[in-house]
Amino acid sequence: MVVRALFRAVIMGPPGSGKGTVSDRITKTFGLAHLSSGDVLRVNIKAKTELGLLMKSCIDHGQLVPDDVISRLILGELRNMEQRGWLLDGFPRTVPQAEALDAAFSIDTVVNLDVPFQTIQERLTSRWVHLPSGRVYNTSFNPPKVPGLDDVTGEPLVQRNDDTPETVARRLKAYENQTQPVLEYYRSKGLLETFTGTETNKIWPNVHAFLSRKLSSGIQEAAENV
């Protein structure tokens, strides 16, 4: 199915909620462009653009990137996609960012993945990586043939610092504190659609069905307004 009208959506969900997988399925199924704020930040920092250098300075000093800086960066990217429908991932993360987005674009829906924190903790803390290749294993559902060793090279697997139980707990708490106001902001506008579950493959059919209905009604409204 390919989008015939411009459809613009935001996807939200804590780290480890399956947001990357669902985003990939949404963009491929419905023909949307995918814009990840994390990717945009990394590209600009690497290219040493004006905003990239400013963001790097904030990060290096342990400071949050100001809302107006990150908003300028993301909105600039979106303006280059004026003729495309898109799915925005990782932005907005604060209410001022959401207000800046609203002032520039009309958002059709916000997909929120609600996965229990306990499930995410189990999922992330079970993840081990072979750093040279980037191969990822999960002791719960995709374990290596030999515990602690890469299937191909036999080299040791490591757990990323971000995946230790203590770090995961801090990341989830920080996400909750930061994004709850954003979820309430979109809920008050009637744009928030929450999908709850513990498995991405069980959440996805509900997301697919919702977006199919949403896109169909949007196309019909566009035709009626011609």
Order of alpha helices (4+ residues) and beta strands (2+ residues): beta-alpha-beta-alpha-alpha-alpha-beta-alpha-beta-alpha-beta-beta-alpha-beta-alpha
